[in-house]
């Protein structure tokens, strides 16, 4: 691999790592809501464009109109309306073409009619857009954390720098439609505490959240022969008569050659391919695409996002480990299990998958409507956890880079109902606090 190619892949790796990015539109069956179908689905050749377009989707949205900021929870249709405009601006623009504006000016523009999309971490959209074939290589890529759309211009921000690109965007119809809804009003830290950050909190210290319950019924499914045979056929690509079946107290293993599929009563589904892969160079694009195809065809999942990307090596062969978590209605679900911290982990060496692990969950909720969940408040949360922050409130605010809500899954501890929590990114630490009391629940 030449230096330029290695450099580009490293940038992509840094940009994607830790992102909360939807992949639901390219995956078929929700692992939280259904079991495997009884018929085998053949491998599908996924279009590269469709795959990477999903990686461009932001995680949060705020609409500014009538002098107020409004949180928009369900914004898939809105984002799709403006997706092409976003592609175009990043396909043909770089830092040299954008007009740099100050943070103070950018914060003032939040009072104008506008739509703002937020990413959890800065992502190099220009490189990903290049990967989907929209433009030539961009020699001055912009890392993007926020995308601001107004009638006259687009602004992109990495959280520190803000670049304005003159481009007309038709947002009036969208804002008029949103004005007819009863959307919760928010304020940013600049308005609340005079801290120059465009991080939003609800005016009434409450969030609209559902009551969500998960269960692990893999123990009972392990004795369902049709389920097990279907799963074995998918992973091992063999009929059941060619597969060795070993049943133990806490597990059931299905083996063919050097491939192993093991189901554990604690909810873990694990696949191992002990054949040595041949991959002397890392290819993030190939490994990621192959991993998504494998997940979809073997277990058929939706509503997952990339949580972590890790370079790996096996006997001189180079690949990646991709770790995924779940979404519930645009809200991330974080699993509280130190031994199995992700819902899906998969290792890919180019075209070869050598390892897959799923932390199996089934939703047992009846899709309840969202209800207002009271938040203890940012000040109380910070003061309740002085041992975590260990500095004055005003200094803590300066070191916060993100605030949001998340569900915590304690199913492994026999708690079916997901815990509502507040997520705070502070000094590069990912902290989760109780909505009601403000006490620290966990750090990831």
C-alpha positions in Angstrom: 0.0 0.0 0.0 1.5 3.4 -0.9 1.8 6.2 1.6 -1.0 8.3 0.1 -3.5 5.4 0.2 -2.5 4.5 3.8 -2.9 8.2 4.8 -6.4 8.3 3.3 -7.5 5.1 5.1 -6.1 6.4 8.4 -8.2 9.6 8.1 -11.3 7.6 7.4 -10.6 5.3 10.3 -10.2 8.3 12.7 -13.3 10.0 11.3 -15.5 6.9 11.6 -14.4 5.6 14.9 -16.9 6.2 17.7 -19.6 7.5 15.4 -23.2 6.8 16.0 -24.3 6.1 12.4 -27.5 4.5 11.1 -27.3 1.5 8.9 -30.9 0.5 9.2 -32.0 1.3 5.6 -29.6 -1.3 4.1 -30.3 -4.1 6.6 -33.3 -6.3 6.4 -34.6 -7.7 9.7 -34.5 -6.1 13.2 -32.6 -8.3 15.6 -34.6 -6.7 18.4 -38.1 -7.5 17.0 -37.9 -10.8 15.2 -36.3 -14.2 14.9 -34.7 -15.5 11.8 -36.9 -16.3 8.8 -37.3 -20.0 7.9 -36.0 -19.6 4.4 -32.4 -19.0 3.5 -31.6 -15.7 1.8 -28.8 -15.7 -0.7 -25.8 -13.4 -0.3 -26.6 -10.0 -1.8 -24.1 -7.8 -3.6 -24.6 -4.4 -1.8 -24.0 -1.3 -3.8 -21.1 0.7 -2.5 -23.0 4.0 -3.0 -25.9 2.9 -0.8 -23.6 1.7 1.9 -21.6 4.9 2.3 -24.6 7.1 1.9 -25.9 5.6 5.1 -22.6 6.4 6.8 -23.3 10.1 6.1 -26.4 10.3 8.2 -26.2 12.6 11.2 -27.5 11.7 14.7 -29.4 14.8 15.8 -31.3 17.7 14.4 -32.5 21.1 15.5 -34.9 23.4 13.6 -34.7 27.1 14.2 -37.9 29.1 13.5 -40.1 31.7 15.2 -37.1 32.8 17.3 -36.9 29.4 19.0 -34.9 26.2 18.7 -36.8 23.0 18.3 -35.5 19.4 18.7 -36.7 17.1 15.8 -36.6 13.5 16.8 -37.8 11.8 13.6 -35.9 13.6 10.8 -35.2 10.8 8.3 -37.5 12.3 5.6 -36.1 15.8 6.2 -32.5 14.6 5.9 -33.3 12.8 2.7 -34.8 16.0 1.3 -31.5 17.8 1.7 -29.0 14.9 1.3 -28.2 15.8 -2.3 -27.4 19.4 -1.4 -25.1 18.1 1.3 -23.3 15.8 -1.1 -22.8 18.5 -3.7 -21.3 21.0 -1.2 -18.8 18.5 0.1 -18.1 17.0 -3.3 -16.9 20.3 -4.8 -15.8 22.4 -1.8 -12.8 22.5 0.5 -11.4 24.8 3.2 -10.0 27.1 0.5 -13.4 27.8 -1.0 -15.2 28.4 2.3 -15.5 31.7 4.0 -14.3 31.4 7.6 -16.7 32.9 10.1 -16.2 33.4 13.9 -17.9 31.2 16.5 -19.7 34.2 17.8 -21.2 34.9 14.3 -22.2 31.3 13.9 -24.0 31.3 17.2 -25.9 34.4 16.3 -27.0 32.7 13.0 -28.9 30.1 15.1 -31.6 32.7 15.6 -32.3 32.8 11.8 -34.6 30.3 10.1 -32.4 27.3 9.6 -31.9 23.5 9.9 -28.9 22.2 11.8 -27.7 18.5 11.7 -25.3 17.2 14.3 -22.7 14.4 14.2 -21.5 12.8 17.5 -17.9 13.2 16.4 -16.2 15.1 13.5 -16.4 13.1 10.3 -14.5 13.7 7.0 -17.5 13.8 4.8 -15.5 14.9 1.7 -13.5 11.6 1.7 -16.6 9.5 2.2 -18.3 11.4 -0.6 -15.3 10.7 -2.8 -15.6 7.0 -2.0 -19.1 7.0 -3.3 -17.9 8.4 -6.6 -19.2 12.0 -6.3 -16.0 13.9 -6.9 -12.2 13.8 -7.3 -9.9 13.8 -4.3 -10.2 16.8 -2.1 -6.8 18.1 -1.0 -8.2 20.2 1.9 -11.0 18.1 3.5 -13.2 19.5 6.2 -14.0 17.5 9.3 -17.7 18.0 10.0 -19.5 18.0 13.3 -22.4 20.3 12.3 -24.2 21.2 9.1 -26.2 24.4 9.0 -28.7 25.0 6.2 -30.3 28.4 5.6 -32.0 30.2 2.7 -28.8 31.7 1.4 -25.9 29.6 2.6 -24.6 26.4 4.1 -22.2 26.4 7.1 -20.1 23.4 8.1 -18.4 23.3 11.4 -15.9 20.9 13.0 -16.8 22.3 16.4 -13.9 24.8 16.3 -13.8 26.2 12.7 -16.9 27.3 10.8 -16.9 27.6 7.0 -19.7 29.4 5.1 -20.5 28.3 1.5 -22.9 30.5 -0.5 -25.7 28.2 -1.7 -29.4 28.7 -1.8 -31.4 26.1 0.0 -35.2 25.8 0.1 -36.0 25.3 3.7 -39.3 27.4 4.1 -41.6 24.4 3.3 -39.8 22.2 5.8 -39.9 24.9 8.5 -43.6 25.7 7.8 -44.4 22.0 8.2 -42.5 21.7 11.5 -44.2 24.9 12.8 -47.5 23.0 12.7 -46.2 20.4 15.1 -45.7 20.6 18.8 -42.0 20.2 19.0 -40.0 20.6 22.3 -38.1 23.9 22.6 -34.4 23.8 23.4 -31.6 26.3 24.2 -27.9 26.0 23.7 -25.2 26.4 26.3 -24.5 29.9 24.9 -28.0 31.0 25.8 -28.2 29.1 29.1 -24.8 29.7 30.6 -23.0 32.2 28.3 -20.6 29.4 27.2 -19.9 29.7 23.5 -21.0 26.2 22.4 -23.9 25.1 20.2 -24.9 22.2 22.5 -28.6 22.0 23.2 -30.7 21.2 26.3 -34.5 21.1 26.7 -36.1 24.2 28.1 -38.3 22.2 30.5 -35.6 19.8 31.7 -37.4 16.8 30.2 -37.0 14.5 27.2 -39.5 12.6 25.1 -38.6 8.9 25.6 -40.3 5.5 25.4 -40.3 2.7 27.9 -38.3 0.0 26.1 -37.8 -3.6 27.3 -35.4 -6.2 26.0 -35.2 -9.9 26.8 -32.7 -12.7 26.1 -34.6 -15.9 25.1 -31.7 -17.6 23.4 -31.7 -20.3 26.0 -35.2 -21.5 24.9 -34.3 -21.0 21.2 -31.3 -23.3 21.6 -33.8 -26.3 21.9 -35.8 -25.1 18.9 -34.4 -27.4 16.1 -35.8 -25.4 13.2 -34.2 -22.2 14.6 -30.8 -23.8 15.3 -30.7 -25.6 11.9 -31.6 -22.4 10.1 -28.9 -20.5 11.9 -26.3 -23.3 11.3 -27.1 -23.4 7.6 -26.7 -19.7 7.3 -23.3 -19.5 9.1 -21.8 -22.8 8.0 -23.4 -23.1 4.5 -24.0 -26.8 5.0 -27.1 -29.0 5.5 -27.7 -30.2 9.1 -26.6 -33.8 8.3 -23.0 -32.6 7.6 -22.7 -30.5 10.8 -21.4 -31.8 14.2 -23.8 -30.8 17.0 -22.4 -30.7 20.6 -24.7 -29.8 23.4 -23.4 -28.8 26.9 -25.0 -27.3 30.0 -24.5 -23.6 29.0 -23.9 -23.8 25.2 -24.6 -25.6 22.0 -21.9 -25.8 19.3 -22.3 -26.6 15.6 -19.1 -27.4 13.7 -18.1 -28.0 10.1 -14.4 -28.2 9.3 -12.6 -25.2 10.7 -15.8 -23.2 11.3 -17.6 -23.1 14.6 -21.0 -21.6 15.6 -21.7 -21.6 19.3 -24.9 -20.5 21.1 -24.6 -19.6 24.8 -27.5 -19.5 27.3 -26.4 -16.0 28.4 -27.5 -14.7 24.9 -24.2 -14.8 23.0 -24.0 -16.1 19.4 -20.4 -16.7 18.4 -18.9 -17.7 15.0 -15.3 -18.5 14.4 -13.5 -19.3 11.1 -10.1 -20.8 11.9 -9.0 -20.9 8.3 -6.0 -18.5 8.0 -7.0 -15.4 6.0 -4.9 -13.9 3.2 -4.8 -10.1 3.6 -1.4 -8.4 3.6 -2.9 -4.9 3.3 -5.7 -3.2 5.1 -8.7 -2.1 3.1 -11.3 -0.4 5.2 -13.8 -0.1 2.3 -13.7 -3.8 1.5 -13.7 -5.0 5.1 -16.6 -2.7 6.1 -18.8 -3.6 3.1 -18.1 -7.3 3.6 -18.9 -7.1 7.3 -22.3 -5.4 6.7 -23.1 -8.0 4.0 -22.2 -10.8 6.4 -24.3 -9.4 9.3 -27.4 -8.8 7.1 -27.3 -12.3 5.5 -26.5 -14.3 8.6 -28.7 -12.7 11.3 -30.5 -9.9 9.4 -30.3 -6.8 11.7 -31.5 -3.2 11.5 -31.1 -0.2 13.6 -27.4 -0.6 14.3 -24.5 1.9 14.2 -20.8 1.7 14.2 -19.4 2.3 17.7 -15.8 1.5 17.2 -13.3 0.5 14.5 -10.1 -1.2 15.5 -7.2 -2.3 13.3 -6.2 -6.0 13.9 -3.5 -8.4 12.8 -3.4 -12.2 12.6 -0.1 -13.9 11.6 0.9 -11.0 9.4 -2.5 -10.6 7.9 -4.2 -7.2 8.4 -7.8 -6.4 8.9 -10.4 -4.6 11.1 -12.7 -5.3 14.0 -16.0 -3.4 13.7 -18.1 -3.0 16.9 -21.8 -2.1 16.6 -24.5 -0.9 19.0 -28.2 -0.3 18.6 -30.6 2.6 18.1 -34.1 3.0 19.4 -35.8 5.8 17.5 -32.6 7.7 16.9 -31.5 7.3 20.5 -28.4 5.1 21.1 -28.6 2.0 23.3 -25.5 1.2 25.3 -25.0 -2.2 26.8 -23.8 -2.5 30.4 -21.7 -5.6 30.1 -17.9 -5.5 30.5 -17.4 -8.9 29.0 -19.6 -8.3 26.0 -19.8 -4.5 25.7 -21.3 -4.4 22.1 -24.3 -5.9 20.4 -22.2 -7.0 17.5 -18.5 -7.5 16.9 -17.1 -8.7 13.6 -13.5 -9.2 12.4 -12.8 -8.9 8.7 -9.6 -9.4 6.7 -10.6 -8.1 3.3 -13.1 -10.5 1.9 -12.8 -13.0 4.8 -14.8 -12.9 8.0 -12.9 -14.7 10.8 -15.0 -13.8 13.8 -18.5 -12.7 14.6 -20.3 -12.2 18.0 -23.8 -11.1 18.6 -25.2 -10.1 22.0 -28.7 -11.4 21.2 -31.7 -9.2 22.3 -35.4 -9.3 21.6 -37.7 -6.3 22.1 -40.7 -7.2 24.3 -42.1 -3.7 24.3 -45.5 -2.9 22.7 -44.2 0.2 20.9 -45.5 2.7 23.5 -45.8 6.4 22.7 -43.0 8.6 24.0 -43.6 10.3 27.3 -41.9 13.2 29.1 -39.1 11.9 31.3 -37.9 14.5 33.8 -34.2 15.3 33.8 -32.5 16.3 37.0 -30.7 19.2 35.2 -27.2 19.7 34.1 -26.1 21.7 37.2 -27.5 19.0 39.6 -25.9 16.2 37.6 -22.5 17.8 37.6 -22.7 18.7 41.3 -23.9 15.2 42.2 -20.8 13.7 40.6 -18.1 16.1 41.9 -15.6 13.1 42.1 -16.0 12.7 38.4 -15.7 16.3 37.3 -13.6 17.7 40.2 -13.6 21.3 39.0 -16.0 24.3 39.2 -19.2 24.1 37.2 -18.1 26.9 34.9 -14.9 25.0 34.0 -16.8 21.8 33.5 -18.9 23.5 30.9 -15.8 24.5 29.0 -14.7 20.9 28.7 -18.0 19.4 27.6 -18.1 18.6 23.9 -21.5 16.8 23.7 -24.7 16.2 25.7 -27.5 13.8 24.7 -29.8 11.0 25.9 -29.2 7.3 25.7 -30.8 4.0 26.8 -28.7 1.7 29.0 -29.3 -2.1 28.6 -28.8 -4.1 31.8 -30.5 -7.2 30.4 -27.4 -9.2 31.3 -28.2 -8.3 34.9 -31.8 -9.5 34.6 -33.2 -6.1 34.1 -35.6 -6.1 31.2 -36.4 -2.4 31.1 -33.8 -0.1 29.5 -32.6 2.7 31.8 -33.0 6.3 30.6 -29.7 8.2 30.9 -28.0 11.4 30.1 -24.8 11.1 28.1 -22.0 13.7 28.6 -18.8 13.8 26.7 -16.3 15.5 29.0 -12.6 15.7 28.4 -12.9 12.8 25.9 -14.6 10.6 28.5 -18.0 9.1 27.7 -20.1 9.4 30.9 -23.7 8.2 31.5 -25.8 9.6 34.3 -29.2 8.8 35.8 -31.9 11.1 34.4 -33.7 11.3 37.7 -30.9 11.6 40.3 -27.9 12.8 38.2 -25.6 10.1 39.7 -23.0 8.4 37.5 -24.2 5.1 36.0 -21.2 4.1 34.0 -18.4 5.2 31.7 -17.7 3.7 28.3 
